[in-house]
Amino acid sequence: MAPAVTIFKNSDDLGKHAADLVARAVRGAVRVRGRAMLALAGGSTPEKTYMVLAQPGRSSRIDWAHTNLFFGDERFVRPDDPASNFAMVRRALLAAIPVPAGHAFPVPTQLPTAATAAAEYAATIARAFGIADDRDLPRFDLILLGLGDDGHTASLFPGAPSLRVTDRWVVASPPGTLPPPVERITLTFPVLNAAREILFLVSGRNKAEALHDVLEGQPNCEARPAAGVRPADGTLAWLVDEAAASRLTRSG
Ligand code: 6PG
């Protein structure tokens, strides 16, 4: 089934709607399972969504006490580095909301290597989900993803060995071609595709070609990794602004 694509006039409108969908996912997960397990996207696009979620009028309506926040990927930098996805989320969201201690799970980039950080993060996820990391897959209630202008998502870059990993939940990845040129830690496709709900947030004309390729071309996952996001038993939706959608032939 073709994923739902919603086109917004600008990134502000996209961010507000994305925040509504995050709140809806949390409500549903807490109601059914008593908790919400979310994986957040990095980069710049989702920051507006996080800032909207942090607004008092919205934040007060979200059950943060039963929400657990993970990261779909991270740059292998210190948590206080400006390039850190955790630093961005802490600034935009965590500093303003009552997520209980132990409910936000940054990637442990203080460890000596990206590979050890990836392995430890997989163990962190396993503990939080209460499963063994050599059996079932962790099923996130919602994963937010972005799209790079080369078609990457999370830190799954074109041609990278991480695209072909099926036996690990989290891997280290060499820097992609896009800044920042640092090693990455990323969830792998098996974990992404086990999610109950995936939302891509895509903004900017520089994404138009990659978005067209993924949604309307004949993309292969090696060249446009975002094309490999196909949740096995979950929903997939794209929230894009008009600039990013400028190469799409179908709208809505
Ligand atoms: C990262 C992200 C990455 C991001 C895309 C889009 O760590 O950079 O996880 O996958 O989502 O590169 O980034 P922008 O939203 O900044 O365009």
Boltz pocket constraint, residues with backbone or C-beta under 6 A from the ligand:
constraints:
  - pocket:
      binder: B
      contacts: [[A, 41], [A, 42], [A, 43], [A, 44], [A, 45], [A, 46], [A, 73], [A, 74], [A, 75], [A, 85], [A, 145], [A, 146], [A, 147], [A, 148], [A, 149], [A, 152], [A, 153], [A, 154], [A, 155], [A, 179], [A, 201], [A, 203]]
      max_distance: 6.0
